[in-house]
Structure formats: C-alpha cells, structure tokens
Amino acid sequence: MAAPREAPERRPFGRRFLTDPARLFQHNAWDNVEWSEEQEASARSKVQENSSQLLPQDKQEEYEVNAKRYWDDFYKIHENGFFKDRHWLFTEFPELAPNRNPSQNGDSVHKYGNKEESNNEGLGSCENGHCSLETRAENQLNLITVTPEICTEELAAQKYSELNHSDGDYPGSSASYRILEVGCGAGNTVFPILQTNNDPGLFVYCCDFSTTAVDLVQNNAEYDSSRCFAFVHDLCNDQSPFPMPDKSLDIVILIFVLSAVLPEKMQCIINRLSRLLKPGGMILLRDYGRYDLAQLRFKKGQCLSDNFYVRGDGTRVYFFTQDELDDLFTTAGLEKIQNLVDRRLQVNRGKQMTMYRVWIQCKYRKPASPPL
C-alpha cells in the first residue's frame, strides 16, 4: 500500500483575501489565498469543459514538429515588449546570489522597472493563453543593434565535440559557482543574476529552444561573455549537447519552461539536468499550477491532452500539481527541499477585475552522497 501524500505545502507568508467588496479594489495582490470548495469546484468544471474536445492527432503532431518555429515567431513578434519584471527572483531563490545582502532587495532587478506592481493596467492581459504577469520572459531589456555570431545548435554540437571536458576545457571551466538557466527567453533571469551576484567565481550559462531568444540575450548590452555563455539547446533531444560536463553545476533554473514541453518528455529532461548537478546542487523551478487563470481561460478546441493546451500562437503549456512535479524530481534521484503552491489574487483596479493565479515553486537537491 502506497504511503499517503504529504499535505500540500503552502507559502508561510502573505495575507488571505478578504471578501469585503469595499476593500477588494484598494489593493493589488494577496499571497497565500485560500480557495473555497465552491471556487475549486468551479475551476474544475471549467477545465473539464475546455478539455472535452481534444485536437486531432495530426494537428498535435504538427505543433510538436514545428515547436521551435512557433517560439521563434513569438520572440520575433514580442521581442522585449511582452516581458515583465521578476522582482521576486532573489526573495524566492536566494541561492542565485548567496552572498547578497538582504538590503539589496530589488535594487538591481528593479532597474528594469517593476511593472507588476506599478502598472495595474497590465494585470488583466491573458491573451492566447499567455498571461503577461508570469511568462517565460518578463523583464524589459535594453537591446543594442549589433548582432554577434549566434551559437546555433548545429554549431554548438561541433564546438562541444572539440572540447575535452576531462581537461576542464569548456566555457566557465575556471568558475567556482556555475548556474544554468534553461529556457532563458530574452534574459529575464540571467541579467539580474549577473548584476546582483558579484561573486568573481560566478559563471552563468543560459539556453533556449528559440534561436531568436538567444539572439536577444547575446544582443543585450548587459551580455558579458567572460561571465556568461548563451547557446541554443533542444531539451527534448537527448543527443543535444551541453557545453559543460556532468556534475559541474551548482544550480539549474527552470522558470515557466518545463510546462512548454510535451508531458511524456518531461522525465527524460529532468533526468538529464540532474546529471549536470554537482552533489549538493539544486534545481529551482517555478511554473504554472493546476487551475491557474491561464488554464481556465482556454476555450474548447485548444486542449491537446489532460491539462496540456496550445495557445493561439502555436506555443504550448501544461499546468502542474505538486505531486506530479515531486514524482518527476524524486524519480530523477533528487531530494525535496521545497514544493509549495502559491495561490495569489491579483486585482486590476482600473478594470475592476480579479484574477486568481496559481504557481508552483520547487527546490530539489542532488544528494551529497549516493544513497546506500
């Protein structure tokens, strides 16, 4: 008989939402919102309705085959205009800047402009399943016009095959603290890390499925090739090379990226990433939770499989439970440090709209020594 699941872990801070309408539009957001049974039942009913009609198999295969093109098109269209600030980055993931003084909170990140807090009009944007408050790319970045050579996957394969990892001949080989962000988008996490973490031994790798996204990172004025290496990488291709050897990374970051891949490929991806971690290294994840606003807004005909949808622009998104993520990480041999659900109420006072967001945040660590 299987052991019972632990009770869901919830965020230990924040305020619960008060239903008094007079107070409803006086604030922008509440953390740790408790859902009523009626609200949960309503969300479940909406998901059952919008998933009652699945796309034909041939259309599903088309979205898988052309996934890279859809994400390239996304970044070509939006560039940096769709992106929002991740002002929560170092509060939630202090591991990204372990020597950072708490008094620095937001100094470098807010340089990009904290639109999530200051622009109420942006709170209601959930078009084609893309919600502007939390997307794969949220910062506004200053771009320059010079285009360096892009490290395409084909060039990377040739370059990495020439490197002798055993001799330490790879980008960042002399670093003492190595971070990899997978699904970096336009650099929404990478550049705040480079600004905030002044550790001289730091080296940050970042990769994305989209060549256009990597182009945006390499074209950014903040890109420093002595501290960072951006490259194109297909997570779903287990033959796609990484520029660093196994057991070399301290941190792997997955922010709103695992949800974009085919569910049946997720376990292989987590297995591969876990092999890159040093003993004691961690994977940090933040992604969409079940019954998030973005899931409830999908219409019939956009569902690919259970809790997996295609947006109007051809990109796809999955909505997780805590247990699903725990299974993925523990099957890969990692141990749980954190697995919490962040139910948040956001209010657009200008439009008098309330929006319930559901995100899941995880931290899983590679054991310091192999289990007996």
C-alpha positions as CSV (number, residue, x, y, z in Angstrom):
1,M,0.0,0.0,0.0
2,A,1.4,3.4,-1.1
3,A,2.4,5.8,1.6
4,P,0.0,8.8,1.9
5,R,1.0,12.0,0.3
6,E,2.1,14.9,2.5
7,A,-0.4,17.7,2.9
8,P,0.2,20.5,0.3
9,E,2.9,22.9,1.4
10,R,1.8,26.5,1.4
11,R,3.6,29.7,1.4
12,P,4.2,30.8,5.0
13,F,3.7,34.5,4.4
14,G,1.2,36.8,2.9
15,R,-2.4,37.8,3.6
16,R,-5.6,35.9,2.9
17,F,-8.1,37.6,0.6
18,L,-11.0,39.3,2.4
19,T,-14.3,39.2,0.5
20,D,-15.5,42.6,1.5
21,P,-16.1,44.4,-1.9
22,A,-15.3,47.8,-0.3
23,R,-11.7,46.5,0.3
24,L,-11.4,44.5,-2.9
25,F,-10.1,47.2,-5.2
26,Q,-7.9,49.0,-2.6
27,H,-5.0,46.6,-3.1
28,N,-3.2,45.0,-6.0
29,A,-2.4,41.5,-4.8
30,W,-2.7,38.9,-2.0
31,D,-0.4,36.0,-1.3
32,N,-1.5,32.6,0.1
33,V,-5.1,32.9,-0.9
34,E,-7.4,30.2,0.4
35,W,-9.8,28.8,-2.2
36,S,-13.3,27.8,-1.1
37,E,-14.7,24.4,-2.1
38,E,-17.1,26.2,-4.5
39,Q,-14.2,28.0,-6.2
40,E,-12.2,24.8,-6.6
41,A,-15.3,23.1,-8.0
42,S,-15.9,25.9,-10.4
43,A,-12.3,25.8,-11.7
44,R,-12.5,22.0,-12.1
45,S,-15.7,22.4,-14.1
46,K,-14.1,24.9,-16.4
47,V,-11.2,22.6,-17.1
48,Q,-13.5,19.7,-17.8
49,E,-15.4,21.9,-20.2
50,N,-12.4,23.3,-22.1
51,S,-10.7,19.9,-22.3
52,S,-13.8,18.0,-23.5
53,Q,-12.7,18.4,-27.1
54,L,-9.2,17.4,-28.0
55,L,-7.3,18.4,-31.1
56,P,-6.9,15.7,-33.8
57,Q,-3.7,13.7,-33.5
58,D,-2.3,15.1,-36.8
59,K,-2.7,18.7,-35.5
60,Q,-1.0,17.7,-32.3
61,E,2.0,16.2,-34.2
62,E,2.2,19.4,-36.2
63,Y,2.6,21.5,-33.1
64,E,5.3,19.2,-31.8
65,V,7.2,19.2,-35.1
66,N,7.0,23.0,-35.5
67,A,7.5,23.9,-31.8
68,K,10.8,25.7,-32.5
69,R,9.3,27.8,-35.2
70,Y,6.4,28.9,-33.0
71,W,8.7,30.0,-30.2
72,D,11.0,31.8,-32.7
73,D,7.9,33.6,-34.1
74,F,6.8,34.5,-30.5
75,Y,10.1,36.3,-29.8
76,K,10.3,37.9,-33.2
77,I,6.9,39.5,-32.6
78,H,7.2,40.4,-29.0
79,E,11.0,40.9,-28.6
80,N,11.2,42.7,-25.2
81,G,7.7,44.4,-25.3
82,F,5.9,41.4,-23.7
83,F,8.3,41.0,-20.8
84,K,7.7,41.7,-17.1
85,D,10.0,42.1,-14.2
86,R,10.8,39.2,-11.9
87,H,11.1,41.3,-8.8
88,W,10.6,38.2,-6.7
89,L,13.6,36.4,-8.1
90,F,16.1,36.7,-5.2
91,T,13.5,36.7,-2.5
92,E,12.2,33.3,-3.6
93,F,15.6,31.9,-4.8
94,P,18.4,33.4,-2.6
95,E,20.6,30.6,-3.9
96,L,21.1,32.6,-7.1
97,A,23.1,35.2,-5.1
98,P,24.1,33.5,-1.9
99,N,26.4,36.4,-0.7
100,R,23.8,39.1,-1.4
101,N,22.8,41.5,1.4
102,P,19.0,41.4,2.0
103,S,19.0,45.2,2.0
104,Q,19.8,44.9,-1.7
105,N,16.3,43.5,-2.3
106,G,15.2,44.7,-5.7
107,D,17.9,47.3,-6.3
108,S,19.3,45.7,-9.5
109,V,16.2,43.9,-10.5
110,H,14.0,47.0,-10.3
111,K,16.4,48.7,-12.6
112,Y,14.3,47.1,-15.4
113,G,11.1,48.6,-14.0
114,N,8.7,46.8,-11.7
115,K,5.6,46.8,-13.9
116,E,3.9,44.0,-12.0
117,E,3.5,46.4,-9.0
118,S,3.3,49.8,-10.7
119,N,1.2,49.2,-13.8
120,N,-2.3,48.0,-12.8
121,E,-3.5,48.1,-16.3
122,G,-1.2,45.3,-17.2
123,L,-2.8,42.9,-14.7
124,G,-5.5,41.7,-17.0
125,S,-3.6,40.6,-20.0
126,C,-4.0,36.9,-20.7
127,E,-4.2,36.6,-24.5
128,N,-3.9,33.3,-26.4
129,G,-3.0,31.7,-23.0
130,H,0.0,34.0,-22.4
131,C,-0.5,35.8,-19.1
132,S,1.6,39.0,-19.1
133,L,2.3,38.8,-15.3
134,E,4.2,35.5,-15.5
135,T,5.6,34.3,-18.7
136,R,8.8,32.8,-19.9
137,A,10.1,36.3,-20.4
138,E,9.1,39.1,-18.1
139,N,11.7,41.9,-18.0
140,Q,12.0,44.9,-20.2
141,L,15.6,44.7,-21.6
142,N,17.7,47.4,-23.4
143,L,18.8,46.0,-26.7
144,I,21.7,47.1,-28.9
145,T,21.7,46.7,-32.7
146,V,25.0,44.8,-33.2
147,T,24.3,41.1,-33.8
148,P,27.1,38.7,-32.7
149,E,27.5,35.3,-34.1
150,I,24.7,33.1,-32.7
151,C,25.7,29.8,-31.1
152,T,23.2,27.6,-33.0
153,E,22.6,24.0,-32.0
154,E,24.5,22.7,-35.1
155,L,27.5,24.9,-34.4
156,A,27.3,24.1,-30.7
157,A,27.5,20.3,-31.5
158,Q,30.6,20.8,-33.5
159,K,32.2,23.2,-30.9
160,Y,31.4,21.0,-27.9
161,S,32.7,17.9,-29.6
162,E,36.1,19.6,-29.9
163,L,36.2,20.3,-26.2
164,N,37.9,18.0,-23.8
165,H,35.7,18.2,-20.7
166,S,38.0,16.0,-18.7
167,D,40.8,18.6,-19.1
168,G,38.4,21.4,-18.0
169,D,38.5,23.0,-21.4
170,Y,34.9,24.3,-21.6
171,P,33.2,27.7,-21.1
172,G,33.2,28.6,-17.4
173,S,35.6,25.8,-16.5
174,S,37.6,28.0,-14.1
175,A,34.5,29.2,-12.3
176,S,33.7,28.1,-8.7
177,Y,29.9,28.6,-8.8
178,R,28.1,27.7,-12.0
179,I,24.4,28.4,-12.8
180,L,22.4,27.2,-15.8
181,E,19.1,28.7,-16.8
182,V,17.1,26.5,-19.1
183,G,14.6,28.4,-21.3
184,C,16.2,31.7,-20.7
185,G,14.0,33.7,-23.1
186,A,15.3,37.2,-23.5
187,G,17.4,37.0,-20.3
188,N,14.9,37.9,-17.7
189,T,16.7,35.9,-15.0
190,V,20.2,35.9,-16.4
191,F,20.8,39.6,-16.4
192,P,19.5,40.3,-12.8
193,I,21.8,37.4,-11.7
194,L,24.8,38.9,-13.4
195,Q,24.1,42.3,-11.9
196,T,23.3,41.1,-8.4
197,N,25.7,38.3,-7.8
198,N,29.2,39.9,-7.7
199,D,31.0,36.6,-6.9
200,P,34.2,36.7,-9.1
201,G,33.9,32.9,-9.3
202,L,30.4,33.0,-10.8
203,F,29.6,31.8,-14.4
204,V,26.1,31.7,-15.8
205,Y,25.0,29.5,-18.7
206,C,21.7,30.1,-20.4
207,C,20.0,28.3,-23.2
208,D,16.7,28.4,-25.1
209,F,14.9,26.3,-27.7
210,S,14.5,29.5,-29.7
211,T,17.4,30.9,-31.8
212,T,15.6,34.3,-31.7
213,A,15.6,34.3,-27.9
214,V,19.3,33.5,-27.7
215,D,19.9,36.3,-30.2
216,L,18.1,38.7,-27.9
217,V,20.3,37.6,-25.0
218,Q,23.5,38.0,-27.0
219,N,22.5,41.4,-28.3
220,N,21.7,42.8,-24.9
221,A,24.1,45.5,-23.6
222,E,24.5,43.6,-20.3
223,Y,25.7,40.4,-22.0
224,D,29.3,39.7,-20.8
225,S,30.9,36.6,-22.4
226,S,33.5,36.5,-19.7
227,R,30.7,35.7,-17.1
228,C,28.0,34.2,-19.3
229,F,27.5,31.8,-22.2
230,A,24.3,31.7,-24.2
231,F,23.5,28.8,-26.5
232,V,20.6,27.2,-28.4
233,H,19.5,23.9,-26.9
234,D,16.7,21.4,-27.5
235,L,15.8,19.9,-24.1
236,C,13.7,17.2,-25.8
237,N,16.6,15.9,-27.8
238,D,18.8,13.8,-25.6
239,Q,21.6,14.0,-28.2
240,S,21.6,17.8,-28.0
241,P,25.0,18.7,-26.3
242,F,25.6,20.8,-23.2
243,P,28.7,22.9,-23.1
244,M,29.6,21.7,-19.6
245,P,30.3,18.2,-18.2
246,D,28.1,16.2,-15.8
247,K,28.4,17.0,-12.1
248,S,29.6,20.6,-12.8
249,L,26.7,22.8,-11.9
250,D,25.6,24.3,-8.6
251,I,22.2,25.5,-9.8
252,V,19.8,24.7,-12.6
253,I,16.9,27.1,-13.1
254,L,13.6,26.2,-14.7
255,I,11.2,29.2,-14.7
256,F,8.0,28.7,-16.7
257,V,9.8,26.4,-19.2
258,L,9.1,22.8,-18.2
259,S,5.4,23.4,-18.9
260,A,6.1,24.2,-22.5
261,V,7.3,20.7,-23.5
262,L,5.4,17.5,-24.2
263,P,4.4,15.9,-20.9
264,E,5.8,12.5,-21.8
265,K,9.3,14.0,-22.4
266,M,9.5,15.8,-19.0
267,Q,11.0,12.9,-17.0
268,C,13.9,12.4,-19.5
269,I,14.6,16.2,-19.3
270,I,14.7,16.2,-15.5
271,N,17.0,13.1,-15.6
272,R,19.4,14.8,-17.9
273,L,19.5,18.0,-15.9
274,S,20.0,16.2,-12.7
275,R,23.2,14.6,-14.1
276,L,24.7,18.0,-14.6
277,L,24.4,18.9,-10.9
278,K,27.3,18.6,-8.5
279,P,26.5,16.6,-5.4
280,G,24.5,19.1,-3.3
281,G,23.5,21.0,-6.4
282,M,19.9,22.1,-6.8
283,I,17.2,22.5,-9.4
284,L,15.0,25.6,-8.8
285,L,11.6,25.6,-10.5
286,R,8.7,28.0,-10.8
287,D,5.8,27.1,-13.1
288,Y,2.1,27.1,-13.8
289,G,-0.1,25.3,-11.3
290,R,-3.4,23.5,-11.9
291,Y,-6.4,25.8,-12.2
292,D,-4.3,28.9,-12.9
293,L,-6.2,31.8,-14.6
294,A,-4.4,31.0,-17.9
295,Q,-5.8,27.4,-17.8
296,L,-9.3,28.5,-17.1
297,R,-9.3,31.0,-20.0
298,F,-8.7,28.4,-22.7
299,K,-11.6,27.6,-25.0
300,K,-12.8,24.3,-26.4
301,G,-10.5,23.0,-29.2
302,Q,-7.2,24.2,-27.6
303,C,-6.6,21.1,-25.4
304,L,-4.0,18.6,-26.5
305,S,-4.2,16.2,-23.6
306,D,-5.0,16.4,-19.9
307,N,-4.0,19.8,-18.6
308,F,-1.9,20.5,-21.7
309,Y,-3.0,23.2,-24.2
310,V,-2.0,25.0,-27.3
311,R,-2.2,28.8,-27.4
312,G,-3.3,30.8,-30.4
313,D,0.2,31.4,-31.5
314,G,1.1,27.7,-31.5
315,T,3.1,27.6,-28.3
316,R,2.0,25.0,-25.7
317,V,1.6,25.0,-21.9
318,Y,1.0,22.4,-19.2
319,F,-0.5,23.0,-15.7
320,F,1.1,21.0,-12.9
321,T,0.2,19.6,-9.5
322,Q,2.7,19.4,-6.7
323,D,2.6,15.6,-6.7
324,E,3.4,15.5,-10.5
325,L,6.5,17.6,-10.0
326,D,7.5,15.7,-6.9
327,D,7.3,12.4,-8.9
328,L,9.5,13.9,-11.7
329,F,12.2,15.1,-9.4
330,T,12.4,12.2,-7.0
331,T,12.4,9.7,-9.9
332,A,15.5,11.5,-11.1
333,G,17.1,10.8,-7.7
334,L,16.7,14.3,-6.2
335,E,15.5,15.1,-2.7
336,K,12.8,17.7,-1.9
337,I,13.8,20.9,-0.2
338,Q,10.7,22.8,-1.1
339,N,7.5,22.1,-3.1
340,L,4.8,24.8,-2.4
341,V,1.8,26.1,-4.2
342,D,1.4,29.9,-4.5
343,R,-2.2,30.8,-4.9
344,R,-2.4,34.6,-5.5
345,L,-5.2,37.0,-6.0
346,Q,-4.3,40.0,-8.3
347,V,-6.7,42.9,-8.8
348,N,-6.8,45.3,-11.7
349,R,-8.4,48.3,-10.0
350,G,-8.8,50.2,-13.3
351,K,-10.8,47.4,-14.9
352,Q,-12.3,46.1,-11.6
353,M,-11.0,42.6,-12.5
354,T,-10.0,39.9,-10.1
355,M,-7.5,37.3,-11.2
356,Y,-6.6,34.1,-9.4
357,R,-3.1,32.9,-10.2
358,V,-1.7,29.5,-9.2
359,W,2.0,28.9,-9.5
360,I,4.2,26.1,-8.0
361,Q,7.6,26.6,-6.7
362,C,10.1,23.8,-6.1
363,K,13.7,23.2,-4.9
364,Y,15.2,19.8,-5.3
365,R,18.7,18.8,-4.3
366,K,21.1,16.2,-5.6
367,P,22.2,14.1,-2.6
368,A,25.7,14.9,-1.4
369,S,26.5,11.2,-1.4
370,P,24.9,8.3,-3.3
371,P,22.1,6.6,-1.4
372,L,23.1,3.2,0.1
